[in-house]
Amino acid sequence: MTRKQRRIYRNAARLLQNSTPLRADCGALCDRACCRGDEETGMLLFPGETTPFRVVAQNGRRVAVCGGQCDRSDRPLSCRLFPFLPVPTDDGTISVRLDMRGQGVCPLVRLEKEAAFSHRFLHRVRRAGQQLLRDSETRAFLWSLRREAETCEEMRRLLFEK
């Protein structure tokens, strides 16, 4: 990880430190489903991101795997952002959208129309995304996540919408 990335990731993590997708503890709704994986399931790490958790390779990417209990200050950026993605736009800004890859884990993704998301959290995800755009490698990573998200959304539309 470069010094620039370390500073950017630290600033993004600080923005998201005490903010959650709902005004209440969303983990109480699903018994913390996003924190319960198996030996190979975890959260995608950003380029160069370090973590105290075990790291495995999945599809050429690094994934942090935890046992379901952690110090919140140690969470990787993907954990802090979940179930949202800061998505780069063509005009160089950030939009925030639900990460459809989390549909099998997070009830908030499945119930997006009914959920009362915290505007504070969404604002912080946008600000964190703006920080992340400052590094070229991280910006390219966000663009790749955007393409994956668009593919997931298109598949969801084709399979489930009339």
Rosetta constraint file for C-alpha pairs under 8 A:
AtomPair CA 1 CA 5 HARMONIC 6.14 0.50
AtomPair CA 1 CA 6 HARMONIC 6.46 0.50
AtomPair CA 1 CA 47 HARMONIC 7.39 0.50
AtomPair CA 1 CA 48 HARMONIC 4.20 0.50
AtomPair CA 1 CA 49 HARMONIC 6.37 0.50
AtomPair CA 1 CA 50 HARMONIC 7.78 0.50
AtomPair CA 2 CA 6 HARMONIC 6.18 0.50
AtomPair CA 2 CA 48 HARMONIC 7.45 0.50
AtomPair CA 3 CA 7 HARMONIC 6.22 0.50
AtomPair CA 4 CA 8 HARMONIC 6.17 0.50
AtomPair CA 4 CA 135 HARMONIC 7.35 0.50
AtomPair CA 5 CA 9 HARMONIC 5.87 0.50
AtomPair CA 5 CA 48 HARMONIC 7.60 0.50
AtomPair CA 5 CA 135 HARMONIC 6.64 0.50
AtomPair CA 6 CA 10 HARMONIC 6.01 0.50
AtomPair CA 6 CA 49 HARMONIC 7.76 0.50
AtomPair CA 7 CA 11 HARMONIC 6.19 0.50
AtomPair CA 8 CA 12 HARMONIC 6.14 0.50
AtomPair CA 8 CA 131 HARMONIC 5.98 0.50
AtomPair CA 8 CA 132 HARMONIC 6.26 0.50
AtomPair CA 8 CA 134 HARMONIC 7.62 0.50
AtomPair CA 8 CA 135 HARMONIC 7.88 0.50
AtomPair CA 9 CA 13 HARMONIC 5.94 0.50
AtomPair CA 9 CA 49 HARMONIC 7.82 0.50
AtomPair CA 9 CA 77 HARMONIC 7.54 0.50
AtomPair CA 9 CA 131 HARMONIC 7.93 0.50
AtomPair CA 9 CA 132 HARMONIC 7.13 0.50
AtomPair CA 10 CA 14 HARMONIC 6.06 0.50
AtomPair CA 11 CA 15 HARMONIC 6.31 0.50
AtomPair CA 11 CA 128 HARMONIC 7.49 0.50
AtomPair CA 11 CA 131 HARMONIC 7.36 0.50
AtomPair CA 12 CA 16 HARMONIC 6.55 0.50
AtomPair CA 12 CA 77 HARMONIC 7.69 0.50
AtomPair CA 12 CA 127 HARMONIC 7.66 0.50
AtomPair CA 12 CA 128 HARMONIC 4.47 0.50
AtomPair CA 12 CA 129 HARMONIC 7.50 0.50
AtomPair CA 12 CA 131 HARMONIC 6.31 0.50
AtomPair CA 12 CA 132 HARMONIC 7.20 0.50
AtomPair CA 13 CA 17 HARMONIC 5.85 0.50
AtomPair CA 13 CA 77 HARMONIC 6.31 0.50
AtomPair CA 13 CA 80 HARMONIC 7.23 0.50
AtomPair CA 13 CA 128 HARMONIC 7.55 0.50
AtomPair CA 15 CA 124 HARMONIC 6.00 0.50
AtomPair CA 15 CA 125 HARMONIC 7.93 0.50
AtomPair CA 15 CA 127 HARMONIC 7.62 0.50
AtomPair CA 15 CA 128 HARMONIC 6.44 0.50
AtomPair CA 16 CA 20 HARMONIC 7.77 0.50
AtomPair CA 16 CA 80 HARMONIC 6.14 0.50
AtomPair CA 16 CA 81 HARMONIC 7.45 0.50
AtomPair CA 16 CA 121 HARMONIC 7.45 0.50
AtomPair CA 16 CA 124 HARMONIC 6.21 0.50
AtomPair CA 16 CA 125 HARMONIC 7.04 0.50
AtomPair CA 16 CA 128 HARMONIC 7.49 0.50
AtomPair CA 17 CA 72 HARMONIC 7.72 0.50
AtomPair CA 17 CA 73 HARMONIC 6.93 0.50
AtomPair CA 17 CA 80 HARMONIC 7.33 0.50
AtomPair CA 19 CA 120 HARMONIC 7.43 0.50
AtomPair CA 19 CA 121 HARMONIC 5.53 0.50
AtomPair CA 19 CA 124 HARMONIC 7.89 0.50
AtomPair CA 20 CA 24 HARMONIC 7.76 0.50
AtomPair CA 20 CA 25 HARMONIC 7.26 0.50
AtomPair CA 20 CA 26 HARMONIC 7.55 0.50
AtomPair CA 20 CA 80 HARMONIC 7.96 0.50
AtomPair CA 20 CA 118 HARMONIC 7.30 0.50
AtomPair CA 20 CA 121 HARMONIC 5.83 0.50
AtomPair CA 21 CA 26 HARMONIC 7.00 0.50
AtomPair CA 21 CA 83 HARMONIC 7.74 0.50
AtomPair CA 21 CA 117 HARMONIC 5.56 0.50
AtomPair CA 21 CA 118 HARMONIC 5.52 0.50
AtomPair CA 21 CA 121 HARMONIC 5.69 0.50
AtomPair CA 21 CA 122 HARMONIC 7.36 0.50
AtomPair CA 22 CA 26 HARMONIC 5.95 0.50
AtomPair CA 22 CA 116 HARMONIC 6.58 0.50
AtomPair CA 22 CA 117 HARMONIC 4.89 0.50
AtomPair CA 22 CA 118 HARMONIC 4.88 0.50
AtomPair CA 22 CA 121 HARMONIC 7.76 0.50
AtomPair CA 23 CA 117 HARMONIC 7.21 0.50
AtomPair CA 23 CA 118 HARMONIC 5.54 0.50
AtomPair CA 25 CA 29 HARMONIC 7.72 0.50
AtomPair CA 26 CA 30 HARMONIC 7.28 0.50
AtomPair CA 26 CA 32 HARMONIC 7.74 0.50
AtomPair CA 27 CA 31 HARMONIC 5.45 0.50
AtomPair CA 27 CA 32 HARMONIC 4.17 0.50
AtomPair CA 27 CA 33 HARMONIC 7.15 0.50
AtomPair CA 28 CA 32 HARMONIC 6.51 0.50
AtomPair CA 30 CA 106 HARMONIC 7.51 0.50
AtomPair CA 30 CA 107 HARMONIC 7.04 0.50
AtomPair CA 32 CA 36 HARMONIC 6.75 0.50
AtomPair CA 33 CA 37 HARMONIC 7.86 0.50
AtomPair CA 33 CA 105 HARMONIC 6.09 0.50
AtomPair CA 33 CA 106 HARMONIC 6.78 0.50
AtomPair CA 34 CA 105 HARMONIC 6.11 0.50
AtomPair CA 34 CA 106 HARMONIC 6.65 0.50
AtomPair CA 35 CA 66 HARMONIC 7.38 0.50
AtomPair CA 35 CA 67 HARMONIC 7.48 0.50
AtomPair CA 35 CA 68 HARMONIC 4.65 0.50
AtomPair CA 35 CA 69 HARMONIC 7.41 0.50
AtomPair CA 36 CA 66 HARMONIC 7.92 0.50
AtomPair CA 36 CA 67 HARMONIC 6.79 0.50
AtomPair CA 36 CA 68 HARMONIC 5.00 0.50
AtomPair CA 37 CA 41 HARMONIC 5.00 0.50
AtomPair CA 37 CA 42 HARMONIC 6.28 0.50
AtomPair CA 37 CA 65 HARMONIC 7.50 0.50
AtomPair CA 37 CA 66 HARMONIC 7.45 0.50
AtomPair CA 37 CA 67 HARMONIC 7.15 0.50
AtomPair CA 37 CA 68 HARMONIC 7.24 0.50
AtomPair CA 38 CA 42 HARMONIC 7.96 0.50
AtomPair CA 38 CA 67 HARMONIC 7.92 0.50
AtomPair CA 39 CA 65 HARMONIC 7.03 0.50
AtomPair CA 40 CA 56 HARMONIC 6.90 0.50
AtomPair CA 40 CA 65 HARMONIC 6.66 0.50
AtomPair CA 41 CA 63 HARMONIC 7.71 0.50
AtomPair CA 41 CA 65 HARMONIC 6.03 0.50
AtomPair CA 42 CA 63 HARMONIC 5.68 0.50
AtomPair CA 42 CA 64 HARMONIC 5.25 0.50
AtomPair CA 42 CA 65 HARMONIC 4.35 0.50
AtomPair CA 42 CA 66 HARMONIC 6.77 0.50
AtomPair CA 43 CA 63 HARMONIC 5.24 0.50
AtomPair CA 43 CA 64 HARMONIC 5.27 0.50
AtomPair CA 43 CA 65 HARMONIC 6.70 0.50
AtomPair CA 43 CA 76 HARMONIC 7.46 0.50
AtomPair CA 43 CA 78 HARMONIC 5.94 0.50
AtomPair CA 43 CA 79 HARMONIC 6.40 0.50
AtomPair CA 44 CA 61 HARMONIC 7.24 0.50
AtomPair CA 44 CA 62 HARMONIC 6.11 0.50
AtomPair CA 44 CA 63 HARMONIC 4.40 0.50
AtomPair CA 44 CA 64 HARMONIC 6.37 0.50
AtomPair CA 44 CA 78 HARMONIC 6.14 0.50
AtomPair CA 45 CA 49 HARMONIC 5.90 0.50
AtomPair CA 45 CA 50 HARMONIC 7.80 0.50
AtomPair CA 45 CA 61 HARMONIC 7.69 0.50
AtomPair CA 45 CA 62 HARMONIC 5.67 0.50
AtomPair CA 45 CA 63 HARMONIC 5.46 0.50
AtomPair CA 45 CA 64 HARMONIC 6.48 0.50
AtomPair CA 45 CA 76 HARMONIC 6.64 0.50
AtomPair CA 45 CA 77 HARMONIC 7.23 0.50
AtomPair CA 45 CA 78 HARMONIC 6.72 0.50
AtomPair CA 46 CA 77 HARMONIC 7.29 0.50
AtomPair CA 46 CA 78 HARMONIC 7.71 0.50
AtomPair CA 46 CA 138 HARMONIC 6.93 0.50
AtomPair CA 46 CA 141 HARMONIC 7.36 0.50
AtomPair CA 47 CA 137 HARMONIC 6.90 0.50
AtomPair CA 47 CA 138 HARMONIC 6.19 0.50
AtomPair CA 47 CA 141 HARMONIC 7.31 0.50
AtomPair CA 49 CA 76 HARMONIC 7.72 0.50
AtomPair CA 50 CA 76 HARMONIC 7.94 0.50
AtomPair CA 51 CA 55 HARMONIC 7.97 0.50
AtomPair CA 51 CA 64 HARMONIC 7.13 0.50
AtomPair CA 51 CA 74 HARMONIC 7.00 0.50
AtomPair CA 51 CA 75 HARMONIC 7.63 0.50
AtomPair CA 51 CA 76 HARMONIC 6.63 0.50
AtomPair CA 52 CA 74 HARMONIC 7.12 0.50
AtomPair CA 53 CA 64 HARMONIC 5.74 0.50
AtomPair CA 53 CA 65 HARMONIC 5.96 0.50
AtomPair CA 53 CA 66 HARMONIC 5.81 0.50
AtomPair CA 54 CA 64 HARMONIC 5.73 0.50
AtomPair CA 54 CA 65 HARMONIC 5.36 0.50
AtomPair CA 54 CA 66 HARMONIC 6.81 0.50
AtomPair CA 55 CA 62 HARMONIC 6.31 0.50
AtomPair CA 55 CA 63 HARMONIC 5.43 0.50
AtomPair CA 55 CA 64 HARMONIC 4.59 0.50
AtomPair CA 55 CA 65 HARMONIC 6.06 0.50
AtomPair CA 56 CA 62 HARMONIC 5.79 0.50
AtomPair CA 56 CA 63 HARMONIC 5.35 0.50
AtomPair CA 56 CA 64 HARMONIC 6.61 0.50
AtomPair CA 56 CA 65 HARMONIC 7.26 0.50
AtomPair CA 57 CA 61 HARMONIC 5.44 0.50
AtomPair CA 57 CA 62 HARMONIC 4.77 0.50
AtomPair CA 57 CA 63 HARMONIC 6.13 0.50
AtomPair CA 58 CA 62 HARMONIC 6.31 0.50
AtomPair CA 58 CA 63 HARMONIC 6.71 0.50
AtomPair CA 64 CA 76 HARMONIC 7.61 0.50
AtomPair CA 66 CA 70 HARMONIC 7.43 0.50
AtomPair CA 70 CA 74 HARMONIC 7.06 0.50
AtomPair CA 70 CA 75 HARMONIC 7.41 0.50
AtomPair CA 71 CA 75 HARMONIC 7.16 0.50
AtomPair CA 75 CA 79 HARMONIC 5.93 0.50
AtomPair CA 75 CA 80 HARMONIC 6.61 0.50
AtomPair CA 76 CA 80 HARMONIC 6.60 0.50
AtomPair CA 77 CA 81 HARMONIC 6.16 0.50
AtomPair CA 78 CA 82 HARMONIC 5.91 0.50
AtomPair CA 81 CA 85 HARMONIC 6.47 0.50
AtomPair CA 81 CA 125 HARMONIC 6.43 0.50
AtomPair CA 82 CA 99 HARMONIC 7.45 0.50
AtomPair CA 83 CA 98 HARMONIC 5.84 0.50
AtomPair CA 83 CA 99 HARMONIC 5.52 0.50
AtomPair CA 83 CA 102 HARMONIC 6.45 0.50
AtomPair CA 83 CA 106 HARMONIC 7.18 0.50
AtomPair CA 83 CA 108 HARMONIC 7.58 0.50
AtomPair CA 83 CA 109 HARMONIC 6.96 0.50
AtomPair CA 84 CA 96 HARMONIC 6.59 0.50
AtomPair CA 84 CA 97 HARMONIC 5.52 0.50
AtomPair CA 84 CA 98 HARMONIC 4.33 0.50
AtomPair CA 84 CA 99 HARMONIC 5.02 0.50
AtomPair CA 84 CA 125 HARMONIC 7.71 0.50
AtomPair CA 85 CA 96 HARMONIC 5.72 0.50
AtomPair CA 85 CA 97 HARMONIC 5.51 0.50
AtomPair CA 85 CA 98 HARMONIC 6.12 0.50
AtomPair CA 85 CA 99 HARMONIC 5.68 0.50
AtomPair CA 85 CA 125 HARMONIC 7.62 0.50
AtomPair CA 86 CA 94 HARMONIC 5.98 0.50
AtomPair CA 86 CA 95 HARMONIC 5.88 0.50
AtomPair CA 86 CA 96 HARMONIC 4.76 0.50
AtomPair CA 86 CA 97 HARMONIC 6.79 0.50
AtomPair CA 86 CA 125 HARMONIC 6.22 0.50
AtomPair CA 86 CA 126 HARMONIC 5.93 0.50
AtomPair CA 86 CA 128 HARMONIC 7.68 0.50
AtomPair CA 86 CA 129 HARMONIC 4.99 0.50
AtomPair CA 86 CA 142 HARMONIC 7.50 0.50
AtomPair CA 87 CA 94 HARMONIC 5.33 0.50
AtomPair CA 87 CA 95 HARMONIC 5.15 0.50
AtomPair CA 87 CA 96 HARMONIC 5.83 0.50
AtomPair CA 87 CA 97 HARMONIC 7.06 0.50
AtomPair CA 87 CA 129 HARMONIC 7.33 0.50
AtomPair CA 87 CA 142 HARMONIC 6.42 0.50
AtomPair CA 87 CA 143 HARMONIC 7.16 0.50
AtomPair CA 87 CA 145 HARMONIC 7.70 0.50
AtomPair CA 87 CA 146 HARMONIC 5.74 0.50
AtomPair CA 88 CA 92 HARMONIC 6.35 0.50
AtomPair CA 88 CA 93 HARMONIC 5.84 0.50
AtomPair CA 88 CA 94 HARMONIC 4.64 0.50
AtomPair CA 88 CA 95 HARMONIC 6.39 0.50
AtomPair CA 88 CA 129 HARMONIC 7.90 0.50
AtomPair CA 88 CA 133 HARMONIC 7.80 0.50
AtomPair CA 88 CA 139 HARMONIC 7.79 0.50
AtomPair CA 88 CA 142 HARMONIC 6.68 0.50
AtomPair CA 88 CA 143 HARMONIC 6.35 0.50
AtomPair CA 88 CA 146 HARMONIC 7.26 0.50
AtomPair CA 89 CA 93 HARMONIC 5.42 0.50
AtomPair CA 89 CA 94 HARMONIC 5.79 0.50
AtomPair CA 89 CA 95 HARMONIC 6.70 0.50
AtomPair CA 93 CA 130 HARMONIC 7.00 0.50
AtomPair CA 94 CA 126 HARMONIC 5.96 0.50
AtomPair CA 94 CA 129 HARMONIC 6.18 0.50
AtomPair CA 94 CA 130 HARMONIC 6.22 0.50
AtomPair CA 95 CA 126 HARMONIC 6.48 0.50
AtomPair CA 96 CA 122 HARMONIC 6.93 0.50
AtomPair CA 96 CA 125 HARMONIC 6.98 0.50
AtomPair CA 96 CA 126 HARMONIC 6.11 0.50
AtomPair CA 98 CA 109 HARMONIC 6.47 0.50
AtomPair CA 99 CA 103 HARMONIC 7.73 0.50
AtomPair CA 99 CA 109 HARMONIC 7.32 0.50
AtomPair CA 99 CA 149 HARMONIC 6.36 0.50
AtomPair CA 100 CA 109 HARMONIC 6.57 0.50
AtomPair CA 100 CA 149 HARMONIC 6.34 0.50
AtomPair CA 100 CA 152 HARMONIC 6.09 0.50
AtomPair CA 100 CA 153 HARMONIC 6.45 0.50
AtomPair CA 101 CA 149 HARMONIC 7.05 0.50
AtomPair CA 101 CA 152 HARMONIC 6.64 0.50
AtomPair CA 102 CA 106 HARMONIC 5.68 0.50
AtomPair CA 102 CA 109 HARMONIC 6.62 0.50
AtomPair CA 103 CA 107 HARMONIC 7.03 0.50
AtomPair CA 103 CA 109 HARMONIC 5.28 0.50
AtomPair CA 103 CA 110 HARMONIC 5.75 0.50
AtomPair CA 106 CA 110 HARMONIC 6.98 0.50
AtomPair CA 107 CA 111 HARMONIC 5.93 0.50
AtomPair CA 108 CA 112 HARMONIC 5.44 0.50
AtomPair CA 108 CA 115 HARMONIC 6.36 0.50
AtomPair CA 111 CA 115 HARMONIC 6.17 0.50
AtomPair CA 117 CA 121 HARMONIC 7.72 0.50
AtomPair CA 117 CA 122 HARMONIC 7.65 0.50
AtomPair CA 118 CA 122 HARMONIC 6.42 0.50
AtomPair CA 119 CA 123 HARMONIC 6.04 0.50
AtomPair CA 120 CA 124 HARMONIC 6.21 0.50
AtomPair CA 121 CA 125 HARMONIC 6.17 0.50
AtomPair CA 122 CA 126 HARMONIC 6.28 0.50
AtomPair CA 123 CA 127 HARMONIC 6.26 0.50
AtomPair CA 124 CA 128 HARMONIC 5.97 0.50
AtomPair CA 125 CA 129 HARMONIC 6.04 0.50
AtomPair CA 126 CA 130 HARMONIC 6.27 0.50
AtomPair CA 127 CA 131 HARMONIC 6.42 0.50
AtomPair CA 128 CA 132 HARMONIC 6.28 0.50
AtomPair CA 129 CA 133 HARMONIC 6.29 0.50
AtomPair CA 130 CA 134 HARMONIC 7.08 0.50
AtomPair CA 132 CA 138 HARMONIC 6.13 0.50
AtomPair CA 132 CA 139 HARMONIC 6.54 0.50
AtomPair CA 133 CA 138 HARMONIC 6.50 0.50
AtomPair CA 133 CA 139 HARMONIC 4.75 0.50
AtomPair CA 133 CA 142 HARMONIC 7.98 0.50
AtomPair CA 134 CA 138 HARMONIC 7.82 0.50
AtomPair CA 134 CA 139 HARMONIC 7.14 0.50
AtomPair CA 135 CA 139 HARMONIC 5.94 0.50
AtomPair CA 136 CA 140 HARMONIC 6.18 0.50
AtomPair CA 137 CA 141 HARMONIC 6.27 0.50
AtomPair CA 138 CA 142 HARMONIC 6.19 0.50
AtomPair CA 139 CA 143 HARMONIC 6.31 0.50
AtomPair CA 140 CA 144 HARMONIC 6.33 0.50
AtomPair CA 141 CA 145 HARMONIC 6.31 0.50
AtomPair CA 142 CA 146 HARMONIC 6.12 0.50
AtomPair CA 143 CA 147 HARMONIC 6.37 0.50
AtomPair CA 144 CA 148 HARMONIC 6.35 0.50
AtomPair CA 145 CA 149 HARMONIC 6.04 0.50
AtomPair CA 146 CA 150 HARMONIC 6.14 0.50
AtomPair CA 147 CA 151 HARMONIC 6.24 0.50
AtomPair CA 148 CA 152 HARMONIC 6.22 0.50
AtomPair CA 149 CA 153 HARMONIC 6.11 0.50
AtomPair CA 150 CA 154 HARMONIC 6.11 0.50
AtomPair CA 151 CA 155 HARMONIC 6.19 0.50
AtomPair CA 152 CA 156 HARMONIC 6.08 0.50
AtomPair CA 153 CA 157 HARMONIC 6.16 0.50
AtomPair CA 154 CA 158 HARMONIC 6.18 0.50
AtomPair CA 155 CA 159 HARMONIC 6.04 0.50
AtomPair CA 156 CA 160 HARMONIC 5.72 0.50
AtomPair CA 156 CA 161 HARMONIC 7.42 0.50
AtomPair CA 157 CA 161 HARMONIC 5.08 0.50
